[in-house]
Amino acid sequence: MTHDDPDQPSPPHIGPIADATANTTAHPSPSVANSAAPGTTVADAPKHLRRIRSFVTRAGRLSIAQKRALDALGPQFKLDYRAAALDWPATFGRTAPRILEIGFGMGATTSEIAERRPGDDFLGIEVHEPGVGALLKLIGDKQLGNIRVIQHDAVEVVEHMLPEASLDGVHVYFPDPWHKARHHKRRLIQPPFVRLLASRLRPGAYLHLATDWQNYAEQMLEVLSAEPTLANTSTAPDGYAPRPAYRPVTKFEQRGLRLGHGVWDLVFTKV
């Protein structure tokens, strides 16, 4: 695919937003509500996706900088949810590889990857407004033109805005582990949702997951390995992949590594 087309419009000018104290979260909740919004239909979704919510809506306070970013950059970089296929070339002003990130938290990792990979276009989904504001601020600070943001339920976005075989990659980093056994049903990485994500990947496209909970890593590996349209890229005996160079190590992750906590990456491709 063409990454830079001289006949296509250049990304618009992006200006930085004044700094302010940002909210932080150790485990950003994945942006998935597994139930239909009023007036929408998800009859084709597995029942699991319609019943179980894998995140808890938080009423976090916006910082001044996040509010400024939402007001100044939201109209340009924040997309409305629509039950219609997203026109990527019109949205980004070019044709480029398409990467989806689910549950970007405060956006630091998303912005850094987008900065490292200017030839790719990134669509980030997050339900929590402070995180959306934080990522918009980073877009302005770093002058990034290759990110768009949707504040909505990821299941509905994937089902209704992303057609089959339309993505070149999907990132899901450190989703809420729901560590108590009775809450494992709320975990994002379950067979129905992985099947849905796999259907949106082009042949050869990748699904990259990361977690710092061993039990969740084991579940992720089991679920992804059972999906017949995905193949593990790892040749290691345990099935886990080395951290790809494009995924930065977060401050939270660095602290965990210093304390001896493990981090597991899984990279599968669409066959």
Backbone hydrogen bonds in HBPLUS format (Angstrom, degrees):
<---DONOR---> <-ACCEPTOR-->    atom                        ^
c    i                          cat <-CA-CA->   ^        H-A-AA   ^      H-
h    n   atom  resd res      DA  || num        DHA   H-A  angle D-A-AA Bond
n    s   type  num  typ     dist DA aas  dist angle  dist       angle   num
A0008-GLN N   A0005-ASP O   3.01 MM   3  5.46 164.0  2.03 117.2 122.4     1
A0032-VAL N   A0030-PRO O   2.92 MM   2  5.71 136.0  2.12 105.1  92.2     2
A0154-ALA N   A0031-SER O   2.52 MM 123  5.38 146.0  1.63 139.3 152.2     3
A0040-THR N   A0037-ALA O   3.04 MM   3  5.59 159.6  2.08 142.8 141.4     4
A0045-ALA N   A0042-VAL O   2.99 MM   3  5.36 154.3  2.06 110.1 118.2     5
A0049-LEU N   A0046-PRO O   2.95 MM   3  5.43 122.9  2.29 109.4 122.4     6
A0050-ARG N   A0047-LYS O   3.01 MM   3  5.08 128.9  2.28  98.2 112.3     7
A0051-ARG N   A0047-LYS O   3.01 MM   4  6.17 136.6  2.20 151.3 163.0     8
A0051-ARG N   A0048-HIS O   3.27 MM   3  5.30 134.9  2.49  96.1 107.9     9
A0052-ILE N   A0048-HIS O   3.14 MM   4  6.00 172.6  2.15 158.0 158.9    10
A0067-LYS N   A0063-SER O   3.01 MM   4  6.24 159.4  2.05 151.2 156.3    11
A0068-ARG N   A0064-ILE O   2.96 MM   4  6.22 157.8  2.01 149.0 155.3    12
A0069-ALA N   A0065-ALA O   2.90 MM   4  6.12 155.8  1.96 146.2 152.9    13
A0070-LEU N   A0066-GLN O   2.93 MM   4  6.18 158.8  1.97 148.5 154.0    14
A0071-ASP N   A0067-LYS O   2.99 MM   4  6.21 158.5  2.04 148.6 154.2    15
A0072-ALA N   A0068-ARG O   2.78 MM   4  5.91 163.2  1.81 153.7 158.8    16
A0073-LEU N   A0069-ALA O   2.75 MM   4  5.34 158.1  1.79 142.2 150.0    17
A0074-GLY N   A0070-LEU O   3.06 MM   4  4.51 130.4  2.32 105.1 117.2    18
A0076-GLN N   A0073-LEU O   3.00 MM   3  5.33 136.4  2.20 108.5 120.9    19
A0077-PHE N   A0073-LEU O   2.90 MM   4  6.02 159.5  1.94 164.1 171.0    20
A0078-LYS N   A0074-GLY O   2.86 MM   4  4.78 153.7  1.93 137.5 139.4    21
A0149-VAL N   A0077-PHE O   2.91 MM  72  6.22 159.4  1.95 159.2 164.1    22
A0079-LEU N   A0149-VAL O   2.69 MM  70  5.91 162.6  1.72 165.5 171.7    23
A0086-LEU N   A0161-MET O   2.84 MM  75  5.17 168.5  1.85 141.0 137.0    24
A0091-THR N   A0087-ASP O   2.91 MM   4  6.04 152.7  1.99 151.6 160.6    25
A0092-PHE N   A0088-TRP O   2.90 MM   4  6.00 163.4  1.92 164.2 165.9    26
A0093-GLY N   A0089-PRO O   2.74 MM   4  5.28 128.4  2.01 135.3 147.0    27
A0121-ASP N   A0097-PRO O   2.86 MM  24  6.03 177.6  1.86 170.0 170.8    28
A0168-ASP N   A0098-ARG O   2.81 MM  70  5.20 161.6  1.84 147.8 153.1    29
A0099-ILE N   A0121-ASP O   2.86 MM  22  6.10 164.2  1.89 166.1 171.0    30
A0123-LEU N   A0099-ILE O   2.86 MM  24  6.26 159.7  1.90 163.5 170.0    31
A0100-LEU N   A0169-GLY O   2.97 MM  69  6.29 163.7  2.00 143.9 145.5    32
A0171-HIS N   A0100-LEU O   2.75 MM  71  6.19 155.6  1.81 157.6 166.1    33
A0101-GLU N   A0123-LEU O   2.89 MM  22  6.21 160.8  1.93 155.5 155.6    34
A0125-ILE N   A0101-GLU O   2.90 MM  24  6.27 154.2  1.97 163.0 171.6    35
A0102-ILE N   A0171-HIS O   3.05 MM  69  6.45 160.4  2.09 172.2 174.7    36
A0103-GLY N   A0125-ILE O   2.77 MM  22  5.71 144.5  1.90 149.8 161.9    37
A0107-GLY N   A0104-PHE O   2.95 MM   3  5.23 162.0  1.98 137.7 137.9    38
A0111-SER N   A0107-GLY O   2.95 MM   4  6.03 167.5  1.97 154.5 157.3    39
A0112-GLU N   A0108-ALA O   3.07 MM   4  6.22 155.0  2.13 144.3 151.4    40
A0113-ILE N   A0109-THR O   2.93 MM   4  6.14 164.1  1.95 157.5 161.1    41
A0114-ALA N   A0110-THR O   2.98 MM   4  6.15 164.6  2.01 150.6 155.3    42
A0115-GLU N   A0111-SER O   2.91 MM   4  6.04 144.8  2.04 139.4 149.1    43
A0116-ARG N   A0112-GLU O   2.96 MM   4  6.21 149.0  2.06 143.7 151.8    44
A0117-ARG N   A0113-ILE O   2.88 MM   4  6.05 135.0  2.08 145.3 158.3    45
A0120-ASP N   A0117-ARG O   3.14 MM   3  5.78 170.5  2.15 122.7 124.9    46
A0122-PHE N   A0146-ASN O   2.84 MM  24  6.03 163.3  1.87 150.6 156.3    47
A0148-ARG N   A0122-PHE O   2.90 MM  26  6.37 147.3  2.01 157.2 168.0    48
A0124-GLY N   A0148-ARG O   2.89 MM  24  6.29 165.4  1.91 163.6 165.0    49
A0150-ILE N   A0124-GLY O   2.90 MM  26  6.30 154.8  1.97 164.1 170.6    50
A0126-GLU N   A0150-ILE O   3.17 MM  24  6.59 157.6  2.22 156.9 163.0    51
A0131-GLY N   A0128-HIS O   3.13 MM   3  5.61 122.6  2.48 110.3 123.2    52
A0132-VAL N   A0128-HIS O   3.19 MM   4  6.54 154.0  2.26 148.1 156.0    53
A0133-GLY N   A0129-GLU O   2.86 MM   4  6.11 166.1  1.88 160.8 163.9    54
A0134-ALA N   A0130-PRO O   2.85 MM   4  6.03 151.5  1.93 144.0 152.3    55
A0135-LEU N   A0131-GLY O   2.97 MM   4  6.20 159.8  2.01 150.4 154.5    56
A0136-LEU N   A0132-VAL O   2.98 MM   4  6.22 161.7  2.01 151.2 156.6    57
A0137-LYS N   A0133-GLY O   2.97 MM   4  6.18 151.9  2.05 144.4 152.0    58
A0138-LEU N   A0134-ALA O   3.07 MM   4  6.40 153.4  2.14 144.0 150.9    59
A0139-ILE N   A0135-LEU O   2.86 MM   4  6.17 150.5  1.95 150.9 159.6    60
A0140-GLY N   A0136-LEU O   3.07 MM   4  6.39 154.5  2.14 146.9 152.6    61
A0141-ASP N   A0137-LYS O   2.84 MM   4  6.13 163.1  1.87 153.1 158.2    62
A0142-LYS N   A0138-LEU O   2.88 MM   4  5.87 162.8  1.91 149.8 153.7    63
A0143-GLN N   A0139-ILE O   2.95 MM   4  5.67 109.4  2.47 131.2 145.6    64
A0144-LEU N   A0139-ILE O   2.99 MM   5  4.94 158.7  2.04 139.2 145.5    65
A0143-GLN N   A0140-GLY O   3.35 MM   3  5.06 152.9  2.43  94.5 102.3    66
A0157-VAL N   A0153-ASP O   3.15 MM   4  6.45 157.5  2.20 149.6 156.5    67
A0158-VAL N   A0154-ALA O   2.85 MM   4  6.01 172.2  1.85 158.1 159.6    68
A0159-GLU N   A0155-VAL O   2.87 MM   4  6.00 163.4  1.90 151.0 156.4    69
A0160-HIS N   A0156-GLU O   2.92 MM   4  5.82 167.2  1.93 147.8 151.4    70
A0161-MET N   A0157-VAL O   2.81 MM   4  5.16 153.4  1.88 140.7 147.2    71
A0165-ALA N   A0199-SER O   3.02 MM  34  6.29 151.7  2.10 131.4 139.4    72
A0166-SER N   A0200-ARG O   2.91 MM  34  5.62 130.4  2.16 127.4 134.8    73
A0167-LEU N   A0200-ARG O   2.88 MM  33  5.89 153.5  1.95 161.2 165.3    74
A0202-ARG N   A0167-LEU O   2.93 MM  35  5.80 159.5  1.97 165.3 158.7    75
A0206-TYR N   A0168-ASP O   3.36 MM  38  6.52 157.4  2.42 125.1 124.3    76
A0170-VAL N   A0206-TYR O   2.97 MM  36  6.45 133.1  2.20 142.0 155.9    77
A0208-HIS N   A0170-VAL O   2.84 MM  38  6.12 175.0  1.84 170.7 171.2    78
A0172-VAL N   A0208-HIS O   2.99 MM  36  6.39 154.4  2.06 162.4 165.5    79
A0210-ALA N   A0172-VAL O   3.15 MM  38  6.66 140.8  2.31 153.2 152.0    80
A0174-PHE N   A0210-ALA O   2.70 MM  36  5.51 153.2  1.77 135.4 144.3    81
A0183-HIS N   A0180-LYS O   2.83 MM   3  5.38 154.2  1.90 117.6 126.3    82
A0184-HIS N   A0181-ALA O   3.19 MM   3  5.28 166.8  2.21 107.8 111.9    83
A0186-ARG N   A0183-HIS O   2.83 MM   3  5.55 161.6  1.87 123.8 129.9    84
A0187-ARG N   A0184-HIS O   3.07 MM   3  5.40 163.5  2.10 111.2 116.5    85
A0190-GLN N   A0188-LEU O   2.97 MM   2  5.93 112.7  2.43 115.8  99.3    86
A0194-VAL N   A0190-GLN O   3.03 MM   4  6.18 166.7  2.05 165.1 169.1    87
A0195-ARG N   A0191-PRO O   2.90 MM   4  5.98 157.5  1.95 152.3 158.5    88
A0196-LEU N   A0192-PRO O   3.05 MM   4  6.30 150.1  2.14 139.7 147.5    89
A0197-LEU N   A0193-PHE O   2.90 MM   4  6.20 165.3  1.92 153.4 156.6    90
A0198-ALA N   A0194-VAL O   2.84 MM   4  6.00 165.4  1.86 152.2 156.6    91
A0199-SER N   A0195-ARG O   3.09 MM   4  6.28 145.9  2.21 140.5 148.8    92
A0200-ARG N   A0197-LEU O   2.95 MM   3  5.30 143.8  2.08 107.6 118.4    93
A0201-LEU N   A0198-ALA O   3.20 MM   3  5.30 156.5  2.26 104.0 111.0    94
A0205-ALA N   A0202-ARG O   2.96 MM   3  5.26 163.0  1.99 131.3 134.2    95
A0204-GLY N   A0270-LYS O   2.82 MM  66  5.04 163.9  1.85 133.6 139.1    96
A0270-LYS N   A0205-ALA O   2.78 MM  65  5.47 153.5  1.85 154.1 161.5    97
A0207-LEU N   A0268-PHE O   2.74 MM  61  5.23 155.4  1.80 153.3 158.2    98
A0268-PHE N   A0207-LEU O   2.97 MM  61  5.23 165.0  2.00 150.5 152.6    99
A0209-LEU N   A0266-LEU O   2.89 MM  57  5.15 160.6  1.92 152.0 158.0   100
A0266-LEU N   A0209-LEU O   2.86 MM  57  5.15 160.1  1.90 148.8 149.9   101
A0211-THR N   A0264-TRP O   3.02 MM  53  5.50 151.2  2.11 147.5 156.7   102
A0264-TRP N   A0211-THR O   2.84 MM  53  5.50 172.8  1.85 170.4 171.9   103
A0216-TYR N   A0213-TRP O   3.09 MM   3  5.32 117.8  2.49 102.2 117.0   104
A0217-ALA N   A0213-TRP O   2.85 MM   4  6.14 156.2  1.91 155.3 163.4   105
A0218-GLU N   A0214-GLN O   2.89 MM   4  6.18 154.9  1.95 153.1 159.0   106
A0219-GLN N   A0215-ASN O   3.10 MM   4  6.39 152.6  2.17 139.3 146.6   107
A0220-MET N   A0216-TYR O   2.76 MM   4  6.03 164.1  1.78 156.3 160.7   108
A0221-LEU N   A0217-ALA O   2.91 MM   4  6.13 163.2  1.94 149.9 154.1   109
A0222-GLU N   A0218-GLU O   3.01 MM   4  6.20 157.1  2.07 144.7 151.0   110
A0223-VAL N   A0219-GLN O   2.87 MM   4  6.09 166.0  1.89 158.8 162.1   111
A0224-LEU N   A0220-MET O   2.89 MM   4  6.02 174.9  1.90 159.0 160.7   112
A0225-SER N   A0221-LEU O   2.97 MM   4  5.88 155.4  2.03 140.7 148.3   113
A0226-ALA N   A0222-GLU O   3.13 MM   4  6.22 135.4  2.34 137.3 147.8   114
A0226-ALA N   A0223-VAL O   3.22 MM   3  5.25 131.9  2.47  95.2 107.7   115
A0227-GLU N   A0224-LEU O   3.19 MM   3  5.31 153.3  2.26 102.1 110.1   116
A0230-LEU N   A0227-GLU O   3.12 MM   3  5.73 167.1  2.13 125.3 127.0   117
A0271-VAL N   A0229-THR O   2.93 MM  42  5.48 166.3  1.94 141.4 145.1   118
A0231-ALA N   A0269-THR O   2.81 MM  38  5.27 148.5  1.91 146.1 156.7   119
A0269-THR N   A0231-ALA O   2.81 MM  38  5.27 157.1  1.86 148.0 153.5   120
A0233-THR N   A0267-VAL O   3.00 MM  34  5.89 166.4  2.02 161.1 161.0   121
A0239-GLY N   A0236-ALA O   3.02 MM   3  5.27 151.6  2.10 109.8 118.7   122
A0241-ALA N   A0265-ASP O   2.86 MM  24  5.35 158.9  1.90 144.3 147.3   123
A0247-ARG N   A0244-PRO O   3.05 MM   3  5.72 154.5  2.11 118.2 125.1   124
A0254-GLN N   A0250-THR O   2.82 MM   4  6.11 158.5  1.87 152.3 158.4   125
A0255-ARG N   A0251-LYS O   2.99 MM   4  6.22 157.4  2.04 147.5 152.8   126
A0256-GLY N   A0252-PHE O   3.04 MM   4  6.32 156.8  2.09 144.5 150.9   127
A0257-LEU N   A0253-GLU O   2.88 MM   4  6.16 156.8  1.93 154.1 160.3   128
A0258-ARG N   A0254-GLN O   3.01 MM   4  6.26 152.9  2.08 145.7 152.8   129
A0259-LEU N   A0255-ARG O   3.13 MM   4  6.41 139.6  2.30 140.6 151.4   130
A0259-LEU N   A0256-GLY O   3.08 MM   3  5.05 125.3  2.40  93.3 107.7   131
A0261-HIS N   A0256-GLY O   2.78 MM   5  5.05 158.5  1.83 152.7 145.1   132
A0260-GLY N   A0257-LEU O   3.03 MM   3  4.97 158.0  2.08 101.8 107.8   133
